[in-house]
Amino acid sequence: MASPNLKRGAGHLVSPAADAKKAKANGNITSFFGAPKSKTTAMTASKPAAPAPVSSSFNKQKWVASLTSEQKELLQLEIDTLDESWLAHLKEEIMKPEFLALKRFLRKEKESGVKIFPPEEDVYSWSRHTPLHKVKVVVIGQDPYHNHNQAHGLAFSVRPPTPAPPSLANIYTGIKNDYPSFKPPPNKGGLLVPWAERGVLLLNTCLTVRAHQAASHSNKGWERLTQKAIDVVTRFRTRGVVFLAWGTPAGKRITTVNRERHCILQSVHPSPLSAHRGFFNNQHFKKCNEWLAERYGPDEIIDWSLISSKESSTAPLSVVQNSSVIVNHQPQDRKAVVETAKDAVVTKGSMQPVEDDDEFEDDIDALEALAASEDSSKSLDARD
């Protein structure tokens, strides 16, 4: 399905050879999402080599040896599970009094018997699935899901057999609107590890939460660390990355990002409370790939599929084209298109930022996902 020709937006983002970097007009899903093209092509040959991992000059053993006994005790999780590419740039931040106070707070929570999500070993899974030198896209989430078998350190992602929460289901709808051949994962799955391993940093603003208590660890110190992580991306990834900032809180996290170097795509949140105000047709997934193709070449676009190649369709997909909307600006008013997806009908509205009280949809998502999981379990029990 060929997409209409779109005007080029944001002239300073477009390279003179952009037309040479387009995917073939009638390519199938393999040509669009498949294996990298031959390195012998002129474009690929001229593409600069990927930067070396940033941890190459970081002596972790020497840094650990410099810590006091209390610092080592408080920072053991960071020492053991934070990827070195990130630790090299965040080590000063995690040694600050504010972060050490956060770790003392979390230690007291644990000692009191409070259940905390995600599991400790998953708090920094985002750093291991997406090392700093591989980041192409940053998706900014909020609070981790706060029920069992949900949060595992990646924003919006849930572990099987938990079904995709409503916000993630709405994200799937947005992708399908951009790429009609997209298919959600089987069994209503919501595991986004494949995206993370392809360079999509799925970063929550707060990294832990008490069981069944949304936002219970907000404003304890996580926000400083995750803001530092965003700042590190903007400085280290000098050729630019795409920031997907959905909702007012996420928008506040990228106010200092260099909009000449990086691509900023903002819209309302995919929460059921706000998605109908413009999320479904914001074309962020397509625009993201258009920008990456122009900046890095079509080999470097994001494969948004979450199913195996054997299950994927071979129907033609929209080719990467120049965006018709100038990125790096606040979203403009626009009429929404009627969305006939299974779980949502979008009526006419405008694409305006929603208020903060609409943004903590994760509570709704978690409860609905848990209810669906429980219903499924009861159904299985009844059959047994």
Secondary structure, DSSP 8 states (H G I E B T S, - for coil): ----------GGG--TTGGGG---TT--HHHHHSS---TTSHHHHHS------GGGG--HHHHHHTS-HHHHHHTHHHHHHS-HHHHHHHHHHHTSHHHHHHHHHHHHHHHTT--EES-GGGTTHHHHHS-GGG--EEEEE-S---STTT-SSSTT---TTS---HHHHHHHHHHHHH-TT----GGG----HHHHHTTEEEEESS--EETTBTTTTTTSSHHHHHHHHHHHHHHH-TT--EEEEESHHHHHHTTTS-TTTSEEEEE--SSTTTGGGTTTTS-HHHHHHHHHHHHH-GGGS-----S-TTTS--S--------SS-SSS---------B--TT--B-S-------GGGT-THHHHHHHHHHHHHHHHHHHHHH-
